Amino acid sequence: MSTWKSLRSRVLAPMLMLTIALPGLVPAALAQEDDASPSLEQMLESLRTDSEAAEARDRERLSALVDDRTALRDAVEKAEAERDDARQRRDELEATQTRQRAALEDVNQRRHDEAGDLDGVFDVVQGQIGELRDALGDSWLTVGTQTTLPARLDDDAIIDTQTLENLGRTFAALTAETGRGVRFEAPIADAEGNIEQREAVRLGDFLAFSGGKLLRRDAGNQAGETGLRVVSHTPQEAREALQSFQQGGGERVVFDPTQGNVLDALAQQPSLWERFQQGGAVGYVIVVLGLAGLLVALAQYVYLLMVSLRLRRQLRTPDALRSDNPLGRVLGRFAALGHDHAPEALEARLDEALLAEKPRLERGQPLVKLMAAVAPLLGLLGTVTGMIGTFQAITVFGTGDPQLMAGGISQALVTTVLGLIVAVPLLFVHTALSSRSRELLGTLEGRASAVLAEHLEASHGHTRTQADVHAR
């Protein structure tokens, strides 16, 4: 019974509480549903708007694709039409080409049948014109004159009488130009590339010059008065003769009978400074040694010259001893010794004084002699190193270019030339210094010996006088 009551209380209590709270929950739920309804409608409206915008975009894209397909179809049709037109034109051109080839063959055959021996004449004329242009294309004969070389003939050209007459006149004019001297005005480029209008003189086919300088024509230039330039080197003697001839004051003129080969060789010859630079570091050392040796020799020669002048002045006044010359110093030391020494001691002291003066008179001579001996050895060293470089170049590039070998050997020998050029003057200078110093030493020794002999004679005479006095 108690159990039933407890169960009934447990079930009825919740139901009672729900019944009490139900009237309050129903209005709250209805109010909440009214608040949520406007938000849902907005969401539906936004979804509808987005869907319509997407459909519009899709319609626009589809329309654009349709338009593009139409334009592409039109372009394809136009290209196909143009292709058909091009094929038709090609067929027409091929047909025209075939007809023209056939006509050309007919014309050539008819010309060959009607020409007879004229084909041989055409070959001869064509060969003569080609040889003429090859031989005289860069000749001086067409410079400063109206004569021009005939144009080359094509294989399909037709020779007429006018062509043959022009060729004959050209040969005659060129032959006449070989013996003419022409004075003309032409634009000439100098060594720096500056082009100026200058007066020039042409002598036959040998040479042309302007202002005492030889001219060179640019290769391949067929213009009569253009393409002239001054050569890089014109010998001084030739320059003077050419300038005098152009001014009308000379009757002799130099020319190059080899058509410019000698001038090219002269232009390629290096100058003295370029030769010196070819010696390299060894060449510089040799020249520095030579200059140093010459300076030392010059200083010593000036010193010996001053000593010689002072020595002569001392010889003129033997009683007035001076300390500015070797003889005065030697005799001064001898006079300071007194007269109570033995002859051997006096002679030794005199020799000592002479030996003290000898280094000053021979100063610099060993150094000059050493430089004269070292210079050729350094030149040989430079030559050996240069030959090694030349052989290495031959190993790399081969012996196909003799000019490369000759140029390398020539550069290698420059140091030997420099060594000999330095050594020979130094040897002469050393000989001159040695002779001068020996002459001065001979004068010193002779005068010192004479003074010693006079002193000994005077001492011996004084001794004999005292002995005679004691004997009496």
C-alpha positions in Angstrom: 0.0 0.0 0.0 2.8 2.3 0.9 4.6 1.4 -2.3 1.6 2.3 -4.4 1.3 5.6 -2.7 4.9 6.4 -3.3 4.7 5.5 -7.0 1.5 7.5 -7.4 3.3 10.5 -5.9 6.2 10.2 -8.1 4.1 10.1 -11.3 1.6 12.7 -10.4 4.1 15.3 -9.2 5.7 15.8 -12.6 2.4 15.9 -14.4 1.2 18.5 -12.0 4.2 20.7 -12.6 3.9 20.4 -16.4 0.2 21.3 -16.2 1.1 24.4 -14.2 3.9 25.5 -16.5 2.1 24.7 -19.8 0.1 27.9 -20.0 3.2 30.0 -19.7 5.3 28.1 -22.3 2.8 28.2 -25.2 2.7 32.0 -25.5 6.5 32.2 -25.4 6.9 29.6 -28.2 4.4 31.5 -30.3 6.3 34.7 -29.8 9.5 33.1 -30.7 8.0 31.7 -34.0 6.8 35.2 -34.9 10.4 36.6 -34.4 12.0 33.9 -36.7 9.6 34.2 -39.6 11.0 37.5 -41.2 14.6 36.2 -41.2 13.6 33.1 -43.2 11.7 35.1 -45.8 14.8 37.3 -46.3 16.9 34.2 -46.8 14.5 32.9 -49.4 14.5 36.2 -51.2 18.3 36.4 -51.3 18.5 32.8 -52.7 16.0 33.7 -55.4 18.0 36.8 -56.4 21.3 34.9 -56.5 19.7 32.2 -58.7 18.4 34.7 -61.2 21.8 36.5 -61.4 23.6 33.2 -62.0 21.0 32.3 -64.7 21.6 35.7 -66.4 25.4 35.2 -66.4 25.0 31.7 -67.9 22.8 33.1 -70.6 25.4 35.8 -71.4 28.2 33.3 -71.5 26.2 31.0 -73.8 25.4 34.0 -76.1 29.1 34.9 -76.2 30.1 31.3 -77.1 27.5 31.3 -79.8 28.9 34.6 -81.2 32.5 33.3 -81.1 31.5 30.1 -82.9 29.9 32.1 -85.6 32.9 34.4 -86.0 35.2 31.4 -86.1 33.1 29.7 -88.7 33.3 32.9 -90.8 37.1 33.1 -90.4 37.5 29.5 -91.4 35.4 30.0 -94.5 37.4 33.2 -95.4 40.7 31.3 -95.0 39.5 28.5 -97.1 38.4 30.9 -99.8 41.8 32.7 -99.7 43.5 29.3 -99.9 41.5 28.4 -103.0 42.4 31.7 -104.6 46.1 31.1 -103.8 46.0 27.7 -105.3 44.4 29.0 -108.4 47.1 31.8 -108.7 49.8 29.2 -108.1 48.5 27.0 -110.9 48.3 30.0 -113.2 51.9 31.1 -112.3 53.2 27.5 -112.9 51.5 27.4 -116.2 53.0 30.8 -117.1 56.4 29.7 -116.0 56.2 26.6 -118.1 55.2 28.6 -121.1 58.0 31.1 -120.5 60.6 28.3 -120.1 59.5 26.8 -123.3 59.7 30.2 -125.0 63.1 30.8 -123.6 64.4 27.5 -124.8 63.0 28.2 -128.2 64.7 31.6 -128.2 68.0 30.2 -127.1 67.9 27.4 -129.7 67.0 29.9 -132.4 69.9 32.2 -131.2 72.3 29.3 -131.2 71.2 28.3 -134.7 71.5 31.8 -136.1 74.7 32.8 -134.1 77.1 30.4 -135.7 80.6 31.5 -134.7 79.3 34.4 -132.5 79.2 32.1 -129.5 83.0 31.8 -129.6 83.3 35.6 -129.9 81.0 36.0 -126.9 83.2 33.7 -124.9 86.3 35.6 -125.9 84.8 39.0 -125.1 83.4 37.8 -121.8 86.8 36.4 -120.8 88.7 39.5 -121.9 86.3 41.7 -119.8 86.7 39.5 -116.8 90.5 39.4 -117.1 90.6 43.2 -117.5 88.5 43.8 -114.4 90.5 41.3 -112.4 93.8 42.8 -113.4 92.9 46.5 -113.3 90.1 46.5 -110.7 92.4 48.3 -108.2 94.7 49.9 -110.7 95.6 53.6 -110.8 94.5 53.9 -114.4 90.9 54.7 -113.5 91.9 57.3 -110.9 91.7 61.0 -111.9 90.2 60.2 -115.3 86.9 59.5 -117.0 88.0 56.1 -118.2 86.0 53.3 -116.6 86.3 49.5 -116.8 83.5 47.7 -118.8 80.8 45.9 -116.9 80.9 42.1 -116.8 78.7 40.2 -119.2 76.1 37.8 -118.1 75.8 34.4 -119.7 72.5 35.5 -121.2 73.8 38.8 -122.6 73.8 39.5 -126.3 76.9 41.1 -127.8 76.3 43.8 -130.3 78.5 46.1 -132.2 78.3 48.9 -129.6 79.7 46.5 -126.9 82.7 45.6 -129.1 83.4 49.2 -129.9 83.2 50.3 -126.3 85.6 47.5 -125.3 88.1 48.6 -128.0 87.9 52.2 -126.9 88.4 51.1 -123.2 91.5 49.2 -124.1 92.9 52.2 -126.1 92.1 54.6 -123.3 93.7 52.4 -120.6 96.8 52.0 -122.8 97.1 55.7 -123.1 96.7 56.3 -119.4 99.7 54.1 -118.7 102.0 56.8 -120.0 100.2 59.9 -118.6 100.7 62.0 -115.5 97.4 63.4 -114.1 96.9 66.1 -111.5 93.4 65.9 -110.0 91.4 66.8 -106.9 90.0 63.9 -104.8 88.8 63.2 -101.2 91.7 61.6 -99.4 91.8 60.0 -96.0 94.8 60.7 -93.8 96.4 58.4 -91.2 93.8 59.4 -88.6 90.8 58.7 -90.9 90.0 62.4 -91.6 88.8 62.8 -95.2 89.7 66.1 -97.0 89.6 67.3 -100.5 93.2 67.5 -101.7 95.3 67.8 -104.8 96.9 64.5 -105.9 99.2 63.4 -108.7 99.0 60.1 -110.6 101.8 58.8 -112.7 100.6 56.1 -115.1 99.8 52.8 -113.3 102.7 53.1 -110.9 101.7 55.3 -108.0 99.8 58.3 -106.8 100.8 60.8 -104.1 99.6 63.9 -102.4 101.6 66.4 -100.3 104.7 64.2 -100.5 102.9 61.1 -99.2 102.1 58.0 -101.2 98.5 57.1 -101.6 96.8 53.7 -101.5 93.5 52.8 -103.1 91.1 50.7 -101.1 90.7 47.2 -102.4 87.5 46.6 -104.4 86.7 50.3 -104.9 85.9 51.0 -108.5 85.1 54.7 -108.2 87.5 57.0 -110.1 88.3 59.5 -107.4 87.2 57.9 -104.2 88.7 55.3 -101.8 92.1 57.0 -101.6 94.1 57.0 -98.4 97.6 58.0 -97.3 99.9 55.1 -96.6 101.1 54.7 -93.0 104.7 55.1 -93.9 106.5 57.0 -96.6 110.3 57.1 -96.5 111.8 60.5 -95.8 113.8 60.6 -99.0 110.9 59.6 -101.1 108.7 62.2 -99.4 111.0 65.0 -100.2 111.3 64.0 -103.8 107.5 63.6 -104.3 106.7 66.9 -102.6 109.3 68.7 -104.8 107.9 67.0 -107.9 104.3 68.0 -107.1 105.3 71.6 -106.5 107.1 71.6 -109.9 110.6 72.0 -108.4 112.0 68.6 -109.1 112.6 66.3 -112.1 113.1 63.1 -110.2 110.3 60.9 -108.7 110.4 57.6 -106.9 107.9 54.9 -107.6 107.2 51.3 -106.6 107.4 49.0 -109.7 105.9 46.1 -107.7 102.5 47.7 -107.5 102.7 48.5 -103.8 104.5 45.5 -102.4 107.5 47.5 -101.4 105.3 50.1 -99.8 103.5 47.5 -97.9 106.8 46.1 -96.6 108.0 49.6 -95.6 104.7 50.3 -93.9 105.0 47.1 -91.8 108.5 47.9 -90.7 108.3 48.9 -87.0 109.7 52.2 -85.9 112.7 52.6 -83.5 110.4 52.9 -80.5 108.4 49.8 -81.6 111.6 47.9 -82.0 112.6 48.9 -78.5 109.2 47.8 -77.1 109.6 44.4 -78.7 112.5 43.7 -76.4 110.2 43.4 -73.4 111.3 43.5 -69.8 114.8 42.3 -70.7 115.2 45.1 -73.2 114.3 47.7 -70.5 116.8 46.2 -68.1 119.5 46.3 -70.7 118.8 50.0 -71.6 118.7 50.9 -67.9 122.1 49.3 -67.3 123.5 51.0 -70.3 122.3 54.4 -69.2 123.6 53.8 -65.7 127.0 52.8 -67.1 127.2 55.9 -69.2 126.3 58.2 -66.3 129.0 56.6 -64.1 131.5 56.9 -66.9 130.5 60.5 -67.6 130.9 61.4 -64.0 134.3 59.7 -63.7 135.5 61.3 -66.9 134.5 64.8 -65.6 136.4 64.0 -62.4 139.5 62.9 -64.3 139.3 66.0 -66.5 139.3 68.2 -63.4 142.2 66.2 -61.8 144.2 66.6 -65.0 143.7 70.4 -65.1 144.6 70.7 -61.4 147.6 68.4 -61.9 148.9 70.6 -64.7 148.6 73.7 -62.6 150.5 71.9 -59.8 153.3 71.0 -62.2 153.6 74.7 -63.3 154.1 75.7 -59.6 155.9 72.8 -58.0 156.9 74.8 -54.9 153.4 75.7 -53.9 151.8 72.3 -53.0 148.0 72.2 -53.2 145.7 69.6 -51.6 143.1 69.8 -54.5 145.1 67.4 -56.7 146.7 64.0 -56.2 150.3 65.2 -56.9 150.0 68.0 -54.3 148.7 65.5 -51.7 151.4 62.9 -52.4 154.2 65.5 -52.3 152.8 67.1 -49.2 152.8 63.8 -47.4 156.3 63.1 -48.6 157.5 66.5 -47.4 155.9 65.9 -44.0 158.0 62.8 -43.4 161.3 64.7 -42.8 164.8 63.8 -44.0 165.9 61.5 -41.3 164.3 58.3 -42.7 166.0 55.6 -44.6 165.6 55.6 -48.4 163.6 52.4 -48.3 161.2 53.9 -45.8 160.8 57.0 -47.9 160.1 54.9 -51.0 157.5 52.8 -49.1 155.8 55.9 -47.8 155.7 57.3 -51.2 154.2 54.2 -52.7 151.6 54.2 -49.9 150.6 57.7 -50.9 150.4 56.8 -54.5 148.3 53.7 -53.7 145.9 55.9 -51.7 145.3 58.1 -54.8 144.8 55.2 -57.2 141.2 54.1 -56.2 140.0 57.7 -56.8 141.5 57.7 -60.3 140.1 54.3 -61.2 136.7 54.8 -59.5 133.7 53.5 -61.6 135.8 51.5 -64.1 135.1 48.1 -62.7 131.3 48.9 -62.7 131.4 50.1 -66.3 133.4 47.0 -67.3 130.8 44.8 -65.5 127.9 46.4 -67.3 129.6 46.0 -70.7 130.0 42.3 -70.0 126.5 41.7 -68.6 124.6 43.5 -71.3 125.3 40.9 -74.1 124.5 38.1 -71.7 121.1 39.7 -70.9 120.5 40.1 -74.6 121.2 36.4 -75.1 118.8 35.6 -72.3 116.1 37.7 -73.9 116.8 35.9 -77.3 116.5 32.5 -75.7 113.2 33.3 -74.0 111.9 34.9 -77.2 112.8 31.8 -79.2 111.0 29.6 -76.6 107.9 31.7 -77.1 108.2 31.4 -80.9 108.5 27.6 -80.8 105.5 27.5 -78.5 103.5 29.5 -81.0 104.7 27.2 -83.8 103.6 24.2 -81.7 100.1 25.7 -81.3 99.6 27.2 -84.8 101.9 25.1 -86.9 104.4 26.1 -89.5 101.9 27.2 -92.2 102.6 30.9 -91.7 106.3 31.7 -92.3 105.6 35.3 -91.4 104.7 34.3 -87.9 108.0 32.5 -87.5 110.0 35.3 -89.0 108.3 37.9 -86.8 108.9 35.9 -83.6 112.5 35.3 -84.4 113.0 39.0 -85.2 111.5 40.1 -81.9 113.6 37.5 -80.1 116.8 39.0 -81.6 115.9 42.5 -80.5 117.3 41.9 -77.0 120.6 40.7 -78.5 120.8 43.8 -80.6 120.1 46.0 -77.6 122.8 44.1 -75.6 125.4 44.7 -78.2 124.4 48.3 -78.7 124.9 48.9 -74.9 128.1 46.8 -74.6 130.1 48.4 -77.5 129.9 52.0 -76.3 130.6 50.9 -72.7 133.7 49.1 -73.8 135.0 52.2 -75.6 134.2 54.3 -72.6 135.9 51.9 -70.2 139.0 51.9 -72.5 139.0 55.7 -72.5 138.7 55.9 -68.7 141.4 53.3 -68.2 143.8 55.2 -70.5 143.1 58.5 -68.8 143.6 57.1 -65.3 146.8 55.3 -66.3 148.1 58.5 -67.8 147.5 60.4 -64.6 148.9 57.6 -62.5 152.0 57.6 -64.7 152.4 61.3 -64.2 152.1 61.0 -60.5 154.6 58.1 -60.3 157.0 59.8 -62.5 156.9 63.1 -60.6 157.0 61.3 -57.2 160.0 59.2 -58.3 161.8 62.4 -59.5 161.2 64.1 -56.1 162.4 61.0 -54.3 165.5 60.8 -56.5 166.3 64.5 -55.9 165.8 64.0 -52.2 168.2 61.0 -52.2 170.7 62.8 -54.3 170.6 65.7 -52.0 171.0 63.5 -48.9 173.8 61.6 -50.5 175.6 64.8 -51.4 175.2 66.1 -47.9 176.6 62.9 -46.5 179.7 63.0 -48.8 180.3 66.7 -47.8 180.3 65.8 -44.1 182.6 62.8 -44.8 185.1 65.1 -46.6 185.0 67.6 -43.8 185.8 64.9 -41.2 188.6 63.5 -43.4 190.3 66.8 -43.5 
